[in-house]
Amino acid sequence: MRAWNLNVSNLIHCLHKESIGAPFFFLAATVVFFFPAFFLGHVPTAIDIAHAYWPVFRRPGDSGLRIPKNSHMMDIVIFETWYDLGRRALRQGEFPLWSPWDGCGVPLMANMQSAVFYPGTWFVYLLGPRRGLALLYAFKLFWIGLFTYMYLRTTGVSTAPALLGGFGFMFSGPSVGWLYWPLASNFFFIPLSLWIIEKFLILEYRPYRFLGFYALGWAMAFFGGHPETLLHISAFGAFYCLIRSVTRGCKRLFAHMGILGMAHLIGLSVAAVQLFPALEYLWHSFEWTARQEWAHPPAINWRLIIGSFLPDFYGNPSGTPIRYYAPFLSRALGPSFVGNYNDVTGGYVGITLLLLGLTGVAALVRKDPYVAFFTLALSVIGLVVYRGPLLYWVVNRLPLFSRSWNMRLVLLISFCLVVLASRYLQAWLTSMRPSLALPAVVALATVGTLLLLWHANFTVLTRLDLPYPLARLVPLHVLWLALTVAFQVLTLGALWLLRSGGRAWGFLLLGGLVGTQTMAHARLYAPQWPADQAQALWETPPGFADIRRLSEADPMPWRTTALGRRPWWEFYGLKMTTLYPASLGAYYGIPDIRHYDAIQVYRYRRLLGQVAAGYLFHWMDLRDIRSGFLDFVGVKYLVADFDPNAEDPGHWARVRAYNGYALWVNRRVRPRAFLASGVTWVNTPEEAFARVTAPDFDWHGPVVIERKGARGFPAGDYPGETPRGHVRFQVYRPHQVRLEVWTDRPAFLVLTDTFYPGWKAFVDGRPTEIWAANYAFRAVYVGPGHHEVEFRYVPISFIAGATVSGLTASGLVLWGILRRRSQGPT
């Protein structure tokens, strides 16, 4: 018993040490939040899936797929699929460079959001998706909270306010609203970059540490998978370094900014292993679209402001299937708005931290340089996000920013409010008898502003019908107003306790308020479902189960797709007909000619946009497609909610009918690899595109081949006779395709996989040219006789990037060792 008491005493003593106590606090907060996932077998699942997707809330009588109600649901499905594809590739001894299950083959690592090199993703690789995803999300939250605390402590904030600030940003609107998306993987770099910059400004004689730590942190954020967010964070950090250097009266301003630029360059070099393939993919992508935010007239959007700070204003999706946010956002941002509720929750930190932050602005903006900076940043970002005149127009026309979704700058609003609140609490603690008059006035002003905004938007509020028991008894806007007033009063009470000497009770009350307002919001936006419900998310849909059963006895790697014509849901005027999200089949190892990604292979995406009808932006919601194209690319299995034989009699055989859709088998499908029956030569890609997209083009006829400029064809013009022979698949893996070919005369072997740089071809072990066939696919020339043809994916961009990253990382390590040795023992 005595020994146990001694150990407890030692533990308590260790926790008082800041280097142990602070990480323990944020680790404990993370464990409490993810307790159901860690200890009860629950599964973290995005609210979109839980409320709008099969089969957690399956309707009575449903036997298969559910219709998605929110387009962003497709995001989370494919992100989890990408993580699992990476895990499977690594277990097979391959690096996850290519996915043959999406489209007709697409880059996997190069799409960025697969986050192959992000440290948190490796939890999924090691433990599988069910346990690994929970640890991945916990990993994000922990570092967001800890680095926020570290930054606040560096600026002179004491332990208690810094812990409160770190906790507030950890469970703020952006951190939890985007927790299950790669977007949140970058958020840790906001406080980390400012912490490193602050250390650098204090220790000016050690810039090498700044260079190394900043570069490595930037590279890890880049590996997180969302370069747009990292652009915003990097710009914010550069602005911070500039202003802080000026306010400190530093005479080495240009040197500081130059070192910061050098740190970014080193970070780019560390991240080159993913940067180079990503740039190659971007270069060969269908579009790198400007977001066109500046098309909206610059006028302060009050509805968007209130949505940032009170997320339930427009209809919290945690309480009901999503019905309300789309009409509200279309009114708030215009009919061309493309986004979702997560964008609007970006500034949410709760009423308590909002009150403390605004009070800090009023009380300290002229006294505290940190408060002055974050007030300035809050004003600038607010004018950009909420469409203020001039700045809104200028920022949306800057290079890179013009092609970024700058509305997501709103995530920096929550960070600014957290810092301002922490600085105000620190000033409150250091004052002898601070007055409650100023925070009381700010509280009244906040409530008054909310009343005016509620009144202006009363028609929207009265339409909300969330199924909370209390909301059925009290109008929802009245309930929110009452809670807002109650939180304001309790916050003032906590400040009174701090002034009266009850610091422990005061911070306990503040912590309870912040925890209630932020963690409760987080649990609603980032739910964890019981295993008996969430288990269904990993069950194979009936259609996929039948496709697997049929494919097991067939050596040919056939493809599948889905066509829907029933308008299940209207999304900003677009009638969505998706039977299941594009790329979902990849999770079950079933290739689908559709594909989801922010960028897509140019040739294939352009061709599909001409031969298919439907919504083809990021995800592919196909309603109709030329049957000849389906035959050519090897689509043997079709999931459809209509009878395709009505247009192509005898083309399809029904395998099985489900609730609202059926599975069909293509009777005229061509093999995935075949000998071309003839060749039509063209001189340019545009000529090839015009031929294959012509209404009368025969996908079963001669193949269109593009000449290679002056090199021409090695054996003269290809003879037009149809060859006799056969093609058999020996190996079909993500990075390798091996075929056994026999032909009685010279021929082109066509493989209906995507034509993309990095693929190399070998005939009997000798390198050979890959030709563009029918604009978007591959072909190689083979002579008469038996041959072994092999395709290998060996992208030079990955090899060059890995070399640059390896050399840079090795150089940083060697530099650190030499610097430590040169300093000698301390």
C-alpha positions, 0 to 999 in steps of 0.5 A: 500500500505504501509503495502504491502511494509512493508511485501515485505521488511520483506520477502526480509530481511528474504531471506537474512538469510541463513537458509531461503534464501538457501532453498528458492533458491533451492525450487524455482529452483525445482518449476521452473523445475517442473512448467509444472507438478505443474501448467499446468497439465503435467506429468513427464514421462521417455524419454524411455516411451515418445519415444518408448512406446505406445501411446504418439508417437503411429504409425498411425493405431496402436490400442493397445500396442507398442513394447518397443525399450529400455529395461530400459523402463520396469524399469520405468513402474514397478517402478511406478506400485510398488508405486501404488501397495503400495498405493492401499494396504495401502488404503485397510488397508494392508501393501504392503508386497506381490504382487499377480499380478507379477509371481505367487506371489512375495515379494513387499516391500522386493524387495527394489526398491519399496521404501515403507519407502522412505519419497518421496514415500508417496507423491504417497501414499497420492496424487495418481500417477499423482500428487504424482510422480511429488512431489516425483521427486521434493523431490529428486532434492530439497534435492540434491541441498540443502545438496550440498550447506550445505556441501560447506558452511561448508567447507568455501565456501561463499554463491554465489559459494555454491549456484552455486555448489548446483544448478550444482549438482542438475541438473547434469547428474546423478541427472536428468539422473536417476531422475525417477529411485530409483537410484537417491533417494540415491544421497542426501546422498553424500553431507549429509554424508560429511556435517555430517562428516565435522561437526563431525570432527570440533565438536569432543566432540559431537559424539552422534549427528554424530551417530544419524544424520548419521544413520538416513540419511543412513537409509533414503538413504537405504529406497530409494531403491538402495543399490548398489549406497548406497554402493558406497556413503558409501565407498566414505564417509569413504574414506573422513573421513579417509583422512580428519582426517589424513590431520587435524592431528587428533590423534583419527583416529581409534576412528573416523573410529570406530564411523563411523562404529558404525553409519553404524551399527545403520543405518542398525538397523534403516533400519532393517524393510526393510533390513531383508525381503530384505536379505530373498528375496535375500537368496531365489532369483534366482541369485545374479549375479556378474556384471563381469565388470573385464572381460573387459581388463583394458585399458582407455576408451576414448569414455566413458570419452567423453560420460560422459561430453558431453552426446549428443555425442552418441545420445541424446534420447530426440531428436529421438527414441533411435537408436544410443546409443546401437552401440556406447556403444557396441563398447565402452564397449564390446559386453557383456556390459549391461547398458544404456545411463544414465550410461554414462551421470554420470559425466556431469556437463556442460562445465562451471563447468568442466572448473572451476573444472579442473582449480581448480585442476591446481591452488589449488591442493597443497594449498587447502586440500579439492581440494587435496582430491577431486582431489585424489578422481576424479583420483581414481574413474576415473581409476575405471570407465574408466577401468584404469589399476590395480585399475579397476581390484582390485575394481571389485574383492572386496567383495560386489563391485564385485557384484555391477555395479561399473560403476555407481561410475561415479556419484561421478565424477560430485560431485567432479567436482562441489566441485572443481569448487566451491572451485576455485570460492571461491579462485578467490573471495578471491584473489585480482587480479587473472590472467586469464592466467590459466583458459584460458590455461585450456580452450584451453586444454579442447577444444583441447582434445575434438577435438582429441576425436571427430576426433578419433570418427568421424565415430560415430558422422557422423552417428547421425541424430538428428531432431533439425532444426539447426542440419539439417543445420550444422553438429552436431559435428561442432555445439557441438564444436562451443557451447563448445568454446562459453561456454568457452569464456563466462565463462572466461568473467564471471571470468573477471567480478569477477576480475573487481569488477562486482561480481553481473554481474559475478555470474549472467553470471555464473548462466546463463551458468550453468543453460543453460547447466544443466537445459536444459539437465535436461529438455531433459532427464526428460521431462514432457508431456502435459496432453492430450498426457500423459493421454494416458499413463494411458489409459487401453490397449484394450487387458487389457480392454477385459480381465477385462470385461471377468473377472468381471463375473468370481469369479476365479482370473485367470492369463494372460501372453504374448507371442511374436515371431516377432523380433521387436528389437535386443538388443545386439544380443538378439531378443526382442519380448515383446508385453508389459513389464512384470508386466505392467498388475499389474498396471491394476490389471491383474495377469501376470505369467511374472515378472520384478525384479533385483532378483526373487524367486528362485524356480519359476524363475528356473522352468519358465526358463526350461518350457519357452523359451525367454529372462529371465534376470530381465524381462521376454520376453517369446517367447514360453512356455509349454501349460500344464504349462499355464494350471496348473498355471491358465493362462486363457488369452493369448496375442500373435502375432501368432496363438497358435492353430497351435501347440495345435489345439483346445486349444485356442479360439480367443476373439478379434484381434488387430493390430499385436496381438490377445487375446486368451482364454484357453479352458483347463485351470485348476482352481487356486486352486484344489484337486490333482488327485494323488501324486508323492512323492520325497525326495529332491527339485532337484528330484522334479525339475527333474520330473516337467521339464521332457519333458513328465511330465503331468501337468494335472496328479499327483502332485509332493510333497516333503517329509519333511525329517524325519517328513514324512506325518502325515497320512502315504503315501497319497492314490492315488485315485482321490478325489471327491469334490470342491474348491471355493474362498472366499477371494483372497487378497495380504496377505490372501487367503481363500478357501472353500473345500469339499472332500470325502477322504484325499487329497492335496489342491493345490494353484498355488501361489509361494512357499515362506517362510512367508506364513502360512496355517490354516485348520479350524483355526488350523495351518498346514504344507505347502508342495512344490507342483510341485517344486514351488507352495503350497499344504496343506493336508485336510481330508474328509469333509468340511473345510475352508482353509486359507493362510496368509502372516506373514513373520518373517523377517518383524516382526523381522525387524520392532521390531529392527527398532522400538527399535533402532529409539526409542532408538535414540529419547530417547538418544537425549532427555536425552542428551538435558536434561543433558545439561540443558538450554543454 
